Amino acid sequence: MIITQIFIFCDRTLATHRVVKWVKKMGIREFLSFVKGTLTGPWIRNDWAAQFLRQPSEFHIE
């Protein structure tokens, strides 16, 4: 389940300029590790994450 959430999160965020810069700087493996650590950490509540994932996604390809 957490891997699915990571891919959904990455799918939603890779189009943003800030995350693209992070991925270029860190590399995709390190970025995914960072995302996984963030999503599985104690500072994100499950109800907030569920609400975030229910939001419609928008893709901005430039």
N, C-alpha and C positions, 0 to 999 in steps of 0.2 A: 504493500500500500504506500509506504513512504517513497519508494522509487517512482511510483506513478505520480505522486504529488510533486516530486522534484522535477520530473519531466514537464508536468503542467506548468509549474512555476517558471521553468526555463523557457518553455514555449511562449509564455506571456511576456517575459522580460527581455529576451535576447534582441528584440527590436529596439529597445531603448538605447540611447547613446551612452549613458553611463555604464550600463552592463556590458555593452560591446567593448568599451574601454577596459573594463575589469577583465573580461575574457582575454583580450589581447595581451594585457599585462600579466595576468596570472596563469593563463592557459585553461583549457576547458576542464581538465581533470581537477585542478585545484579549485576552480570556480564551483564545480558541482560538489566537491567536498565541503566548501564553505556553505553552499546552499543547504546541503544535507545537515550540517552541524547547526545551522540556524533553525531549520524546520523541526529538528528533533530536540532542540534545546528547551529548557524549562521556561524561557521568557515568552514563548508564543503559546497562547491559549488555544485549545482545540476548537472551541466555538468560533474564535476569530478566524482561524485557518479555514474552517469549513465555509464560513460566510465569504471569505476572500475567493475561494475556489468556485463558489456558485456565481460569481459575477461574470457577466459576458466578457469575452476576451476581444481585444482590438489589435489588429496587426497593422503596423505601419512600416511598409517596406520602402526603403529609399535606395 
